[in-house]
Amino acid sequence: MTRGPGWIEVDVDAIAHNVAAVQRELGTTPLCGVVKADAYGHGVDLVLPVLMAAGVGMIGVTANDEAHAARRLGFRGRIVRVRTALRDEIEDAAPAHVEEWIGGLAHAREVDAAARAIGRRIGAHVSINATGLSRDGIDLRRAGGPEEVAAVGALPGVHAIGVCAHFPCEDEHDVAEGAEEFRSQSAEAAALLAAGVGRRLERHCATSFAALSVPASRFDLVRVGAALYGDTSAAPGLLRPAMRLLSRVAAINVYPPGRTAGYDRTHRTARTSRLAVVPLGYADGFHRVLGGRAEVLVGGRRAPVVDRHAMNTLLVDVTDHPAVQVGDEVTLAGAQGGDAITMQDLERASGQIAADLYTAWGRLLPRLARRGGPT
Ligand SMILES: *Cc1c(COP(=O)(O)O)cnc(C)c1O
């Protein structure tokens, strides 16, 4: 691994723990382990072997890279795409045998055309708008909706395997209502798709939150991503966070009271201040919105990020941490000593969901696997 200004550390044992915990909660319901966005930034190469060892027979991807990587790693189970793909992507996914997510009749025609190009039918899950996400599902309650589903089923290149939906909100009540609506609408859609075929279609709509907090949403399988990485508000205490974001103190300087620090003069020193330079910034995925709001751990204690961030640098006030020296490890997410910068801390500081941050870190920074539990 090349050493960079910062890195992410992925706790492989935590992921194994989470997979086992989710499987225990689910009982006999099959788990589709979602590894989109390169396993939510944790790395398909690290996560796939864990899923395979746990006997997970189905994964969810978005990009073809994830599907091809899974096959290279020896995964022989089913691969389902959990978004609508472009025609070129669908054709390029042929060697990995990806089941496609059908987002309406026009999209189904693209899948059908791709099937002709690759010379075989393509397995497909037809999205319906039972939960009211109104993103890619066919609306069965709209005039012409049922006919649209039937027309998808009649396309020769589309081999309907499942009926699916996706929840708009992580709210128990909202999910429970959506699951009830999905129960009736997915039965209707399955009947339309399987007309004359007599095949039973798989029905699925649950994500981590739904699967763990509303068992009635589980149906034939659940598509679980965030929980595998320990990032869900459902089932508190059940799961372990799997990613830390780390760097080191590159420089420390002392400034007198009344100086402004960083761009736009947003911070003013109220006393003689020791400011530590950490060589990460918004171009590394530590978003600018965290400036002046986030805290980091250094020397096992919290210290505030004071400036508004540069592209590759941020400033931490370590005045109250006299022992901190150049070269000391800085934890921007995750545990250090007895404390931790949690995903909830980062969500509060950024006003964004944590996945928006850590998927970027996974893309932009070197990744180090850790095994053997918490240090
Ligand atoms: C990302 C995604 C999932 C997994 O959601 P989590 O909340 O991460 O468990 C399931 N289904 C679809 C369609 C998705 O896009």
The ligand as an SDF file (V2000), in Angstrom:
LIG
                    3D

 15 15  0  0  0  0  0  0  0  0999 V2000
  -28.3850    0.6760   -1.1160 C   0  0  0  0  0  0  0  0  0  0  0  0
  -29.5800   -0.1150   -1.3400 C   0  0  0  0  0  0  0  0  0  0  0  0
  -29.9320   -1.1270   -0.4550 C   0  0  0  0  0  0  0  0  0  0  0  0
  -29.1960   -1.3460    0.8630 C   0  0  0  0  0  0  0  0  0  0  0  0
  -29.5870   -0.3290    1.7380 O   0  0  0  0  0  0  0  0  0  0  0  0
  -28.9560   -0.1980    3.2180 P   0  0  0  0  0  0  0  0  0  0  0  0
  -29.7710    0.8450    3.8790 O   0  0  0  0  0  0  0  0  0  0  0  0
  -27.5430    0.2180    3.0220 O   0  0  0  0  0  0  0  0  0  0  0  0
  -29.0660   -1.5240    3.8550 O   0  0  0  0  0  0  0  0  0  0  0  0
  -31.0060   -1.9220   -0.7750 C   0  0  0  0  0  0  0  0  0  0  0  0
  -31.7260   -1.6950   -1.9060 N   0  0  0  0  0  0  0  0  0  0  0  0
  -31.4350   -0.7220   -2.7650 C   0  0  0  0  0  0  0  0  0  0  0  0
  -32.2770   -0.5150   -3.9710 C   0  0  0  0  0  0  0  0  0  0  0  0
  -30.3660    0.1120   -2.5130 C   0  0  0  0  0  0  0  0  0  0  0  0
  -30.0700    1.0990   -3.3530 O   0  0  0  0  0  0  0  0  0  0  0  0
  1  2  1  0
  2  3  1  0
  2 14  2  0
  3  4  1  0
  3 10  2  0
  4  5  1  0
  5  6  1  0
  6  7  2  0
  6  8  1  0
  6  9  1  0
 10 11  1  0
 11 12  2  0
 12 13  1  0
 12 14  1  0
 14 15  1  0
M  END
$$$$
